[in-house]
Amino acid sequence: MDRIYLSPPHLGRHELNYLHKAIEDNWVAPVGPNLDGFEADICAAVGVPYCVALTSGTAALHLGLLLLGVGPGDEVLCPSFTFVASANAITYCGATPVFVDSEAETWNLCPQRLREAIEDRLRLGKKPKALLLVHLYGMPARLTEILALAQEFDLPVLEDAAEALGSQWQHQPLGGFGRVGVFSFNGNKILTTSGGGALVTYDRALAERARFLATQAKDPAPYYQHSQVGYNYRLSNLLAGIGRGQMELLPDRVKRRREIFNWYKEHLAGLPGLAVAPATELPGSLSNRWLTTVLLNPAELQDGASQTTATPETVRQHLETRRIESRPLWKPLHLQPLFSSAPMYGGAVCEDLFARGLCLPSGTAMGDEELHRVAKALREALS
Ligand SMILES: *Cc1c(COP(=O)(O)O)cnc(C)c1O
């Protein structure tokens, strides 16, 4: 029996053509037509005028924070419930993350907790330098309330849309709602360049500065002159070729991830103590359903409906015996040894999600046979 992975790369038929052409034409450095094409494809998909393709989403977050002026001693607001890369980028700048809890409907930043956090930091005389928001598992955060807070308190927004390429808020693609937006093309994401990332913005000067910083910050001079610290963050033209082939598939991939989510929702309905979640999209918002996630014994199943004694870990281990990969939800960052001294506002919501949640195989190459295998293994694990 083949192993079923959580979210493996899924290549199409055109990636090789772009790679082939790049090698034939000797465009194998981090410059060339595939980079231009990949950036144009992302601009078109996201509806923003500027894009800079980079070596990873993490590199894009790092540059994005630098573009917003984040530096040593600053504080940056950030959800606790996210992948560590979001907060690591803050640390790279010499700044400190100030963590904020999630709300139960989208699992993203809770606007109420966010207000508390901002007001408390102001009381302490520490105005946050920026707000980093995340759309976890592709689900749009409550942007209306969050962006209103950012405006009220004059906080520049960095939108970590690493997991949310193809998702929408008020029928607009995510990634373009902050001063800077970030995507990841890591191997597990909805589209991949094997490893890669992108930074998008409406601000031409910011895009130019991102390019400058990503290519070693060379001053305009015939020799190598540098007056600022630079980075080597530019994506290879080869990998950008894979990206061009992948970008052609974005609508298909979103459609398939959503089908997989709905398939699980339908076929797992009635399993004791298990709910596919987050169940609802807010009006006008669309999740790319990057990963289908489930909760065990969530509040809505706790009265009347049957419970399960299974835990995410017993379920994960059972699926593993059936050669099926699953993963716990992101462990909240305020619980990580790495960030044990960072401020945290709230915490009960994301701690509860972490205690109850599991990510199911969601790769777009999966067929019905594999989906049935996962459902069967889940049924066994819960019975
Ligand atoms: C994957 C991911 C990143 C990092 O992207 P890489 O390309 O792997 O560096 C950042 N933030 C979130 C929320 C992610 O899921």
The ligand as a Gaussian input file, in Angstrom:
#p B3LYP/6-31G(d) Opt

LIG

0 1
 C        4.941000      27.807000       5.054000
 C        4.710000      29.029000       5.876000
 C        5.670000      30.046000       5.964000
 C        7.059000      29.901000       5.463000
 O        7.211000      29.678000       4.126000
 P        8.527000      28.938000       3.587000
 O        8.420000      29.109000       2.102000
 O        8.449000      27.516000       4.017000
 O        9.711000      29.653000       4.151000
 C        5.346000      31.194000       6.662000
 N        4.155000      31.346000       7.263000
 C        3.224000      30.377000       7.220000
 C        1.915000      30.619000       7.896000
 C        3.474000      29.184000       6.550000
 O        2.565000      28.207000       6.553000

